[in-house]
Every structure is written in C-alpha cells, then in structure tokens.
Amino acid sequence: MQHVLLVDDDDDLRIVGEMALASVGGFDVRCASSGEQGLQMVHERAPDVILLDVMMPGLDGPQVFERLRSDPSTAAIPVIFMTAKIQTHELEQYRALGASGVIPKPFDPMTLADEVRALVSEL
C-alpha cells in the first residue's frame, strides 16, 4: 500500500482528500495542515508521494518543495502540487522545479485517487 502525505491548510479539502484517497484509491494517507507540519511529518515517516498545496500561510508549497529537494533524505520523494490557480506559465514553472504533476483545485473526490494513481504509476 502506498503512503501519501496530503499537505493543505484547508480543513475541508484535507478531509475530502483523505477520504477519497483512502477509500477509493486504497492509499495509506496522513495529512498536514501547514508546510512546516508537512516537513516534520516527512522526516518522521517518509511517504511514497506528497500532495502539496501551492498557496499556504507560512511555508508555501514551492518553499516546502525547495526544502525537500535540498535534503538528500527527501530529495527523491515525488511531489504533486495542488492549486486553484492553474495557468499555463504556472504549470510550466512547477514542472521546471521538478514536480511530478499538478492537480487543479477544487478536485472531484471520485477522480482524485485515479489522478494520483496515474501520476504515481508514471514515476
């Protein structure tokens, strides 16, 4: 079973995302409500993939991503950004950073697990 860490400051999104990924996708899911908490959880138990919100107070998604990539123990963990602002130049920017994918928000809970599974299978 693949372990997913979902990092998002939106309580409702975390609840819906966790339920969809666990029940529909069969993933083992943990959630973090901030970039700081997400980094701490990654070091406690490394996930197979991280779903990372782009816009959060404190450490935002790109800042968390930079810290993950600069640490040899977390540099290879695939990261999928989640964002409500999905514009072509932003997509290119996230891919240029090395993100494994981008999922638009709000997402359909029934298709979230399929999208994550498809992105992970390409890795």
CORWODA-V966762 format. One record per pair of residues at least 24 apart in sequence whose C-alpha atoms are under 10 Angstrom apart, sorted by the first residue. I is the first residue (numbers start at 0). J is the second residue. Records with the same first field share a line. If there is no record, write none. Layout:
I: J ; J
This chain:
0: 24 ; 25 ; 26 ; 27 ; 47
1: 25 ; 26 ; 27 ; 28 ; 46 ; 47 ; 48 ; 116 ; 119
2: 26 ; 27 ; 28 ; 29 ; 44 ; 45 ; 46 ; 47 ; 48 ; 49
3: 27 ; 28 ; 29 ; 30 ; 45 ; 46 ; 47 ; 48 ; 49 ; 50 ; 78 ; 115
4: 28 ; 29 ; 30 ; 31 ; 37 ; 40 ; 41 ; 44 ; 45 ; 46 ; 47 ; 48 ; 49 ; 50 ; 51 ; 78
5: 29 ; 30 ; 31 ; 32 ; 33 ; 37 ; 46 ; 48 ; 49 ; 50 ; 51 ; 52 ; 79 ; 81
6: 30 ; 31 ; 32 ; 33 ; 34 ; 35 ; 36 ; 37 ; 38 ; 40 ; 49 ; 50 ; 51 ; 52 ; 53 ; 55 ; 60 ; 63 ; 80 ; 81
7: 31 ; 32 ; 33 ; 34 ; 37 ; 50 ; 51 ; 52 ; 53 ; 54 ; 55 ; 56 ; 59 ; 60 ; 81
8: 32 ; 33 ; 34 ; 51 ; 52 ; 54 ; 55 ; 56 ; 59
9: 33 ; 52 ; 55
12: 104 ; 105 ; 106 ; 108
15: 106 ; 107 ; 108 ; 109 ; 111
16: 50 ; 106 ; 107 ; 108 ; 109 ; 111 ; 112
17: 108 ; 111 ; 112
18: 108 ; 109 ; 112
19: 107 ; 108 ; 109 ; 110 ; 111 ; 112 ; 113
20: 108 ; 109 ; 110 ; 111 ; 112 ; 113 ; 115 ; 116
21: 112
22: 109 ; 112
23: 108 ; 109 ; 110 ; 111 ; 112 ; 113
24: 109 ; 110 ; 111 ; 112 ; 113 ; 114 ; 115 ; 116
25: 112 ; 116
26: 112 ; 115 ; 116
33: 57 ; 58 ; 59 ; 60 ; 63
34: 58 ; 59 ; 60 ; 61 ; 62 ; 63 ; 64
35: 59 ; 62 ; 63
37: 63
38: 63 ; 64 ; 66 ; 67 ; 73
41: 67 ; 72 ; 73 ; 76
42: 67 ; 72 ; 73
45: 72 ; 73 ; 76
46: 73 ; 76 ; 77
47: 75 ; 76 ; 77 ; 78 ; 119
48: 75 ; 76 ; 77 ; 78 ; 79 ; 99 ; 115 ; 118 ; 119
49: 76 ; 77 ; 78 ; 79 ; 80 ; 99 ; 115
50: 77 ; 78 ; 79 ; 80 ; 81 ; 99 ; 100 ; 101 ; 102 ; 115
51: 78 ; 79 ; 80 ; 81 ; 82 ; 98 ; 101 ; 102
52: 79 ; 80 ; 81 ; 82 ; 83 ; 101 ; 102 ; 103 ; 104
53: 79 ; 80 ; 81 ; 82 ; 83 ; 84 ; 93 ; 101
54: 80 ; 81 ; 82 ; 83 ; 84
61: 93 ; 96 ; 98
64: 93 ; 96 ; 97 ; 98
65: 96 ; 97
68: 96 ; 97
77: 118 ; 119 ; 122
78: 119
79: 115 ; 118 ; 119
81: 105 ; 106
82: 106
